[in-house]
Amino acid sequence: MLDRSFKNSVAQALFDKAGEIIELVHEITDLIPEDDEMLKQVAAFMKEDSYLLQVKVVGAESGKLYDIKMECAAIIRKAGRDLYVQKHNLDMFDFEYVSYMDLLRDKLDEYKSIFIQWVATFDPKVAMKDDWGLFNPPGIDLDDDYIPDDLIDDDDLE
């Protein structure tokens, strides 16, 4: 697990909560029988998703650009949602301790609450136009030929 501290206290809380989720995912997946290949595959997906919850916070916080932060947030959202629904896969493959996923879902709900606060800290004025058109700040259209001078603060890009 990563050890990191951030200036942004909401980012720190999100990072720390992700660490709790990683630990819980490991505790749950450690209960999977060694000889069950299907459940082992589910466990691998769960571990990967849990790591993304933390790693992408680091990625977003290491820069300041709105579009990059939003991209990291979208990946986090997908990983969180995928973890949430893994209960169905574990149940489908007769995992004996599927009820422990309720604990994980509770942690994910806590994480989601912090995540919402964290995304609200993203500054849309520190941005570059996303030419893919997916993560542009409000008011910037893909067809715009330029970005207003006041949208990018060069000091914030260092």
Secondary structure, DSSP 8 states (H G I E B T S, - for coil): ------SSHHHHHHHHHHHHHHHHHHHHHTTS-TT-HHHHHHHHHHHHHHHHHHHHHHHHHT---HHHHHHHHHHHHHHHHHHHHHHHHHHHTT-TTGGGHHHHHHHHHHHHHHHHHHHTT--TTS----TTSSS--TT--TT-SS--GGG--GGGG-
